Amino acid sequence: MQTIQTEPLTAAAFAPFGDVLEATGDFRLINDGMCHRHHDRARIDVAPEVDAANRIGISIFNAVPRSLPYRFDLIERHPEGSQAFLPMSQHPFLVIVVADPQAKPRAFLTNGAQGINLHRGTWHGVLTPLHAPGLFAVVDRIGTSANLEEYRYPSPWTVIS
């Protein structure tokens, strides 16, 4: 059995794959001093040359919760745009990423107050909430051309805590 141990999601560990979105570090006060703005935490990157209809959109995903240990054999990537996942509840979720399908994947566990922005072209697992509701706001490329490549491992991986 191929296993992967979860690791905490940190900005440094996740940097090769994308950005960690969280309300930590520098901020500026707005709204009459009642709100901390943690400014410009991720670059939304879409390929403008691909499609005249290319634009950035916000979608709502409602995914079925899973549990650990979690088995998977499918990863995907989006070559024409980055993809940000912002949980709409404060529950941890699993983030599976890998630089290349031939390498060993990594499994990050969010702390319940973190979102992620996957860089354009990053191989990743499907949306994997660990608690209901599995509601997420997703910021990504909207367009008419295909923006999805999938890869199935010959044998599944199992993520353990």
N, C-alpha and C positions, 0 to 999 in steps of 0.2 A: 504494500500500500504506500502510495506517495503522500506524505503529510507536509503540512505547512503550519508552523506555529504563529499565532497572532502576535502582533507587536503594536505598541501604542502608536497612534498617529502623531508624528511630530513634523514640523516644517522641514527640518534638516533631513530626516529620513525619507520624506516624501518628495523632496525637491526634484529628483530626476524625472518624476512622473507628473507633477503638477503643483498646485498651491493648496495650502491648508487655510481655510477660511474660518477665522475665529476672532472674537472681540477681546484681543489681548494686545499689549504693547502700546505704541504711540496712538494718540487720538486727539481730536480737537472737539471742544465743546460747541454744540449748536443748540438751537431751539431754546434760547434764553437760558442756557446752562443746564438744561434738563436731559441732554442726550449726548453720549460719547459717539463721535463719528470716527470709526476705524477706517480710514480712507484708502481707496484704490488697492484692495487686497489681491486682485487677480486680473490678468490681462485676458480678455475674451478675444480669441484669435480665430477668424474665419478666412477662408481662402476666397478672395474677391474675384479671382480670375475664373472660377469654376462655373458660375451660374449667375446670370443677370438678376435672378430672383433672390440671390443670397442675402440674408439679413440675420440679425440676432433676434431671438425670440425667447419668451419665458413660457414653459409648459408646466403642467402639474402631473406628476407621476404618482400612482397609488399602487405600490408593490406588495406582494404577499410576503409576510415575515417568514424568515427561516430561523434555524437554530444551529448551535454548534454541538457536535461536530457537523460541518457543512461540506458536502461533496459537490464538486463541479467538474465539468469537462469543457465548458464553453467560455471563450473569451472573445472580446470584440474590440474594435477601434474605429475612430471616426477621422479619416484622413483630411477632411475639409473643414474641421472646426474643433475648438476646445469644447469641453462640456463641464458645467458646474452643477453640483448637487447640493442643495440647501435644505436640510431636513426641516419639516414643519412641526415637528415634535421634538422634545429633548430626550431622545433615546439613542444609544449607540447604534452604529451600523458598521457593516464590514465592507472594506475596500480592498479588492484584489487587483494587483497590478503586476506587470512584467514588461521588461524592456523588449524582449523577443520571445516568441512562443517556444523556442527551443531551450530557454533558460528556466530556472526554478521561479515560480511566481512568489510574490510577497503578499501577506495578508495583514492589513492595518485595521485596528479597531478604534473608531472614533470615541470621544468621551461624552457624546450626547449634546455638546454645544459647538461642534465643529462641522463645517461643510468642506467640500473639496472642489477644486477646479482641475480637471484632467487636461494636460497639454494636448494639443492637436496631434493625432496619430498614436497616442499612448494605448497600448493593449491593456484591457481591464476586464474584470468580471462583470456580470450583470448586477443591477441594483439589488443590494442584499440587506434590507432592514432586519433587525433582530427582534423587534417588538412592533406590535400594532399601535397606532396606524402607521403604515409605510408610506406616508405622504411626504413628497419632496417637491420643491420648486426647482426646475431644471432650466438653466440658461445655456442655450446652445444655438448652433447654426440651423436656420430654416431655409430650405431651398428645394428645387425640383430634382437635382441630380442625386445619385446615390451617395450616401455618406456613411456607409456601414460595411465593414469587413469583419467576418467571423472566422474563428479557428476552433476546431474541436481537438482536444488532446486524445491520443489513442487510448489512454487509460486515465480515469478520473484522479483528481487531487482531493485530499481531505484536509480541511482547515480545522485545527484544534486550538483550544484556549490554553 
